[in-house]
């Protein structure tokens, strides 16, 4: 029988302290993400026992409730119940308790900003990645020529999201930081404007030096980037509030937006943009450094801890690095290959649980979770509905992730796009320069991920849930 997500939403809202306790709510592919006024009003045990809730996570200042593939339905009912606009409740921030600023709080805020900004963009990024993969495959098998108009158009359809990614990031970040979306997107658009790009390119090749009111401008390419637009939008949120205070009411309609643009855009060009690019390059360099020192073990370690990163929500932190690495080098060979074993192993352990359990409801949950992980690469249903709930299958998944990550690293597998690895999306690891070997490696690692995790789960076992206690 289909689950009534209106009932689920009502129970969730009541268990977390009611509508009045919600400051904001958004959702990603599997989780409701609440920012609450007072987490002490939440009854964790009641939330966990709600039929339709797979688990909870507290990370980056968010109270996250894992729903699974039907999270959109639950979110719609939550938003309707609270009459939320775009997931946000208008609250007077002065009424909220001021938290002491600590190193941990700063770290949580940064993590929350990255995850909160990037999560709504994931469907668009995945869709664009799949279109680019399609163009690559069609060219590789000779269906389309790279010189043909059709190839150029198909590839552009996929590439447009990434080329204009700063604008999309700015729009998403504006919601997160509660500032004017269109001003934020406009400032990001300046960074990829053809005239500004031409100026930056001329600086790069040494034809000229660029200055703004006598201040030199660093030559930076902003297409495909994330951090500059995100940080610029955060700064914009403060600039907007300051300008609003100093502009007379009679001039706000025209003077306020003009001043905001004239202040925020130069700051983005002169300071935030170059620093943001530098931060992104440092993160990528750190990943490359680790891999250069321990080689394939880096992929194995990432594969082993990936389920734990998903549990905490920290896996989204790698999104900017993956995108910018693929943009710079055409491929990413550490994080994405590690996900093959991590994702498919959760499908394998779910199949083993479905085979071994005597609980009818758990079997149905495990089979659905296995399909989600193996076919779509969406692992939260398997992670929370099976592995974390039963504990020991999570060990089987982590072991498998390490073994298969090491093999993927030894085989030199690297992704040409950013799509969650699954049985179907393994095509992203095909190397056009060596398709035969890469296809064989993908099939081998994928098969081993499923088989090894399945066998390990049967060997390690798990404490079955009695019928009627799900």
C-alpha positions in Angstrom: 0.0 0.0 0.0 1.3 3.4 -0.9 2.5 5.5 2.0 0.6 8.7 2.8 3.3 11.4 2.9 0.9 14.0 4.2 0.6 11.9 7.4 4.4 11.5 7.4 4.9 15.3 7.1 2.4 16.0 9.8 4.1 13.6 12.2 7.6 15.1 11.4 6.5 18.7 12.0 4.9 17.8 15.3 8.0 15.8 16.4 10.4 18.6 15.7 8.5 21.2 17.7 5.9 22.4 15.3 5.8 24.9 12.5 6.9 27.7 14.9 10.2 25.9 15.6 11.2 25.8 11.9 13.4 28.7 10.7 13.9 27.2 7.2 13.4 23.9 5.3 14.8 22.7 2.0 15.4 19.2 0.6 18.0 17.4 -1.4 17.6 14.1 -3.3 16.8 12.0 -0.2 16.7 14.3 2.9 14.5 17.0 4.4 16.9 19.7 5.7 15.6 21.8 8.6 17.2 24.8 10.3 15.4 24.9 13.6 15.2 27.6 16.2 15.6 25.3 19.1 16.8 21.7 18.6 16.0 20.9 22.2 12.4 20.8 21.3 12.9 17.9 19.0 12.2 14.3 20.1 14.8 12.3 18.1 13.3 8.9 19.1 9.9 9.9 18.0 11.2 11.2 14.6 13.1 7.9 14.0 10.1 5.8 14.7 7.9 7.6 12.1 6.9 5.3 9.3 8.6 6.6 6.2 11.6 8.1 8.1 14.9 6.1 7.5 17.0 8.0 9.9 18.3 11.4 11.1 21.5 13.3 10.8 22.7 16.6 12.4 25.3 18.4 10.4 26.3 22.0 9.5 23.6 23.5 11.7 20.9 21.4 9.9 18.5 18.8 11.3 18.3 16.3 8.5 15.6 13.7 8.2 16.3 10.9 5.7 13.1 10.1 3.6 14.5 8.5 0.5 13.3 8.7 -3.1 9.9 10.2 -2.0 11.5 13.2 -0.2 9.9 15.6 -2.7 6.4 14.5 -1.7 7.2 14.9 2.0 8.7 18.3 1.4 5.6 19.5 -0.5 3.4 18.6 2.4 5.8 20.2 5.0 6.0 23.4 3.0 2.2 23.5 2.6 1.6 22.9 6.3 3.8 25.8 7.2 2.9 28.0 4.3 6.6 28.3 3.5 7.8 30.3 0.4 10.7 28.6 -1.4 11.3 26.6 1.8 11.9 29.7 4.0 10.0 31.1 6.9 10.3 34.9 7.4 11.7 35.2 10.9 13.1 38.1 12.8 16.7 37.1 13.2 16.9 39.3 16.3 14.5 36.9 18.0 16.9 34.0 17.5 19.5 33.2 20.2 23.0 34.4 19.3 25.5 31.5 19.1 29.1 31.9 20.3 31.4 32.0 17.3 33.9 29.1 17.6 36.2 27.3 15.2 33.7 24.4 15.1 30.9 26.8 14.4 32.8 28.5 11.6 33.6 25.1 10.1 29.9 24.0 10.3 28.9 27.3 8.7 31.3 26.8 5.8 30.1 23.2 5.3 26.5 24.2 5.5 27.0 27.0 2.9 28.6 24.6 0.4 26.1 21.8 0.9 23.1 24.2 1.1 24.1 25.9 -2.1 25.2 22.9 -4.2 22.5 20.4 -3.2 19.6 22.1 -5.2 21.9 22.2 -8.3 22.7 18.5 -8.3 19.8 17.4 -10.6 20.8 20.0 -13.2 24.5 19.0 -12.9 23.6 15.3 -13.2 21.4 15.9 -16.2 24.0 18.0 -18.0 26.7 15.4 -17.2 24.6 12.7 -18.8 24.0 14.7 -21.9 27.8 15.3 -22.2 28.4 11.6 -21.8 25.9 10.9 -24.5 27.7 13.2 -26.9 31.0 11.6 -26.0 29.7 8.0 -26.6 28.0 9.0 -29.9 31.3 10.5 -31.1 33.3 7.5 -29.9 31.2 4.9 -31.7 31.1 7.0 -34.8 27.4 7.9 -34.8 28.3 11.6 -34.7 31.3 13.5 -35.9 32.8 16.0 -33.6 32.8 18.5 -36.5 29.0 18.1 -37.1 26.5 20.7 -36.0 24.5 18.1 -34.2 27.4 17.1 -32.0 28.2 20.7 -31.2 24.6 21.4 -30.2 24.2 18.2 -28.1 27.5 18.9 -26.4 26.5 22.5 -25.8 23.2 21.4 -24.2 25.2 19.4 -21.7 28.0 22.0 -21.3 25.7 25.0 -20.8 25.0 24.2 -17.1 28.8 24.0 -16.4 29.8 27.0 -18.4 27.3 29.3 -16.7 27.7 27.4 -13.3 28.7 30.6 -11.5 25.3 32.2 -12.3 23.4 29.1 -11.0 25.6 28.9 -7.9 24.9 32.6 -7.2 21.1 32.1 -7.5 21.2 29.1 -5.2 23.5 30.8 -2.7 21.2 33.9 -2.7 18.4 31.7 -1.3 20.8 30.3 1.3 22.1 33.7 2.4 18.7 35.4 2.0 19.8 38.1 -0.4 18.6 39.4 -3.7 18.8 36.5 -6.2 18.9 38.6 -9.4 21.6 40.9 -8.1 23.6 37.9 -7.1 23.2 36.3 -10.5 24.0 39.6 -12.2 27.3 39.9 -10.4 28.2 36.3 -11.2 27.3 37.1 -14.9 29.9 39.9 -14.9 32.6 37.3 -14.2 31.7 35.4 -17.4 30.7 38.3 -19.6 32.4 38.0 -23.1 34.1 41.4 -22.8 35.4 40.6 -19.3 36.6 37.1 -20.5 38.3 38.7 -23.5 40.1 41.1 -21.1 41.2 38.2 -18.9 42.4 36.2 -21.9 44.5 39.1 -23.1 46.1 39.4 -19.7 46.8 35.6 -19.7 48.7 35.7 -23.0 50.6 38.8 -21.9 49.1 41.2 -24.4 48.1 43.8 -21.8 47.7 44.4 -18.1 44.2 44.9 -16.7 43.4 47.6 -14.1 40.3 48.9 -12.4 40.7 52.4 -11.0 44.4 51.8 -10.9 44.2 48.5 -9.1 45.6 45.5 -11.0 43.2 42.7 -11.9 44.4 39.1 -11.6 43.8 37.0 -14.8 41.2 34.4 -13.8 38.8 32.2 -15.8 35.5 31.9 -14.0 33.4 29.6 -16.2 32.9 26.2 -14.6 33.8 27.5 -11.1 31.8 27.4 -7.8 33.6 29.1 -5.0 34.0 32.7 -6.4 30.2 33.0 -7.0 29.3 31.4 -3.6 31.6 33.7 -1.6 30.6 36.8 -3.6 27.0 36.1 -2.8 27.7 35.7 0.9 29.5 39.1 0.8 26.6 40.6 -1.2 24.2 39.6 1.6 26.1 42.0 4.0 26.6 44.7 1.4 22.9 44.7 0.6 21.9 45.1 4.2 24.5 48.0 4.7 23.4 49.8 1.5 19.7 49.5 2.5 20.5 51.3 5.8 22.4 54.2 4.2 20.1 54.9 1.2 17.1 57.3 1.7 13.7 55.7 1.2 12.8 58.0 -1.7 15.9 56.7 -3.7 15.9 53.0 -2.8 14.3 51.9 -6.1 17.2 53.1 -8.2 20.1 54.1 -5.9 20.2 51.0 -3.8 20.6 48.4 -6.6 23.1 50.7 -8.4 25.3 51.1 -5.3 25.1 47.4 -4.6 26.3 46.5 -8.1 29.1 49.2 -8.1 30.4 48.0 -4.7 29.9 44.2 -4.9 31.0 43.6 -8.5 34.4 45.3 -8.2 35.0 43.4 -4.9 34.2 40.2 -6.6 36.5 41.0 -9.5 39.5 42.4 -7.5 39.4 40.2 -4.4 36.8 37.4 -4.0 37.2 35.9 -7.5 41.0 35.5 -7.4 41.0 34.3 -3.8 38.1 31.9 -4.5 39.9 30.4 -7.5 43.0 30.0 -5.3 41.0 28.2 -2.6 39.6 25.8 -5.2 43.0 25.2 -6.7 44.5 24.5 -3.2 41.7 22.0 -2.5 42.3 20.2 -5.8 46.1 20.3 -5.3 45.6 18.7 -1.9 43.6 15.9 -3.4 46.3 15.4 -6.1 49.0 15.5 -3.5 47.5 12.8 -1.4 47.0 10.6 -4.5 50.6 11.3 -5.6 51.9 10.1 -2.3 49.8 6.9 -1.7 48.5 6.3 -5.2 45.7 3.8 -5.5 45.3 3.6 -1.7 43.8 7.1 -1.8 41.0 5.8 -3.9 40.6 2.8 -1.6 40.5 4.9 1.5 37.9 7.2 0.0 35.8 4.2 -1.0 35.9 2.9 2.5 34.8 6.1 4.2 32.4 7.3 1.5 29.3 5.8 3.2 30.4 7.6 6.4 30.7 10.9 4.5 27.2 10.4 3.1 25.9 9.8 6.6 27.3 13.1 7.8 26.4 14.9 4.5 30.0 15.8 4.0 30.1 14.1 0.6 28.7 17.2 -1.0 31.8 19.2 0.0 33.6 17.4 -2.9 31.2 18.6 -5.6 33.1 21.9 -6.4 36.4 20.0 -6.5 35.1 17.4 -8.8 33.5 19.9 -11.2 36.6 22.1 -11.3 39.0 19.2 -11.7 37.0 17.8 -14.7 36.9 21.3 -16.1 40.7 21.7 -15.8 41.9 18.2 -16.8 38.9 16.6 -18.5 38.6 13.8 -15.8 38.6 13.1 -12.1 40.4 10.1 -10.8 40.1 10.0 -7.0 36.6 10.7 -5.6 34.4 9.5 -8.5 36.2 6.1 -8.9 35.9 5.5 -5.2 32.2 5.8 -5.4 31.9 2.8 -7.7 32.6 0.3 -4.9 30.9 2.4 -2.3 27.6 2.8 -4.2 27.3 -0.7 -5.7 28.3 -2.4 -2.4 25.3 -0.9 -0.7 23.2 -2.5 -3.5 25.0 -5.8 -2.8 24.4 -5.8 0.9 20.8 -4.9 0.4 20.3 -7.9 -1.9 22.0 -10.1 0.7 19.7 -8.8 3.4 16.6 -9.3 1.2 17.7 -12.9 0.7 18.4 -13.7 4.3 15.8 -11.7 6.3 12.6 -13.3 7.4 11.0 -9.9 7.9 8.7 -9.3 4.9 8.7 -5.5 5.3 12.5 -5.4 5.6 12.8 -7.6 2.5 10.7 -5.2 0.5 12.7 -2.2 1.8 16.0 -3.9 1.0 14.9 -4.8 -2.6 13.8 -1.3 -3.3 17.0 0.1 -1.7 19.1 -2.2 -3.9 17.4 -1.1 -7.0 17.9 2.6 -6.1 21.6 2.0 -5.4 22.4 -0.2 -8.4 20.3 1.5 -11.1 20.2 5.1 -10.0 23.3 5.4 -7.8 21.1 6.9 -5.0 22.4 5.1 -1.9 20.6 6.8 1.0 17.7 4.2 1.0 20.2 1.4 1.2 22.4 3.2 3.7 19.8 4.2 6.1 17.1 1.7 5.4 19.4 -1.3 5.6 23.1 -0.8 6.4 22.9 1.7 9.2 19.8 0.1 10.7 21.4 -3.4 10.8 25.0 -2.1 11.5 27.0 -5.1 10.4 26.1 -4.7 6.6 27.7 -1.3 6.8 31.1 -3.0 7.7 30.7 -5.2 4.6 30.1 -2.1 2.5 33.2 -0.2 3.9 35.4 -3.3 3.3 34.1 -3.6 -0.3 34.6 0.1 -0.9 38.2 -0.1 0.1 39.0 -3.2 -2.0 37.2 -2.0 -5.1 38.5 1.5 -4.7 42.1 0.2 -4.7 41.4 -1.8 -7.8 39.7 1.2 -9.5 42.8 3.2 -8.6 45.2 0.6 -9.9 43.2 0.4 -13.2 43.4 4.2 -13.5 39.7 4.7 -13.8 38.7 8.3 -14.0 35.3 10.0 -14.6 34.5 12.3 -17.4 31.4 13.7 -15.7 29.8 14.0 -12.3 27.1 11.4 -12.1 26.6 9.2 -9.1 28.1 5.8 -10.2 25.7 3.0 -10.8 25.4 -0.1 -13.1 24.0 2.2 -15.8 26.2 5.3 -15.4 29.5 3.4 -15.4 29.9 4.7 -19.0 31.3 7.9 -17.5 34.5 6.1 -16.8 35.1 5.0 -20.4 38.4 6.3 -21.6 38.0 7.4 -25.3 41.7 6.8 -25.8 41.5 3.2 -24.5 37.9 2.1 -24.5 38.4 -1.6 -24.4 40.5 -1.7 -21.2 38.4 0.9 -19.4 35.1 -0.9 -20.2 36.6 -4.2 -19.0 37.8 -2.5 -15.8 34.4 -0.8 -15.1 32.6 -4.1 -15.6 35.1 -6.0 -13.4 35.0 -3.4 -10.5 31.2 -3.1 -10.7 30.7 -6.9 -10.6 33.2 -7.4 -7.8 31.5 -4.6 -5.7 28.1 -6.3 -5.9 29.4 -9.9 -5.4 31.9 -9.2 -2.7 29.5 -7.1 -0.6 26.8 -9.7 -1.0 29.1 -12.5 0.2 30.6 -10.5 3.1 27.1 -9.6 4.3 26.1 -13.3 4.3 29.4 -14.2 6.2 29.3 -11.3 8.7 25.6 -11.7 9.1 23.2 -9.3 10.9 20.6 -9.3 13.7 17.3 -9.7 11.9 14.4 -7.5 12.8 11.4 -9.5 14.0 8.3 -9.3 11.9 6.1 -6.3 12.7 8.9 -4.3 14.3 10.1 -2.2 11.3 
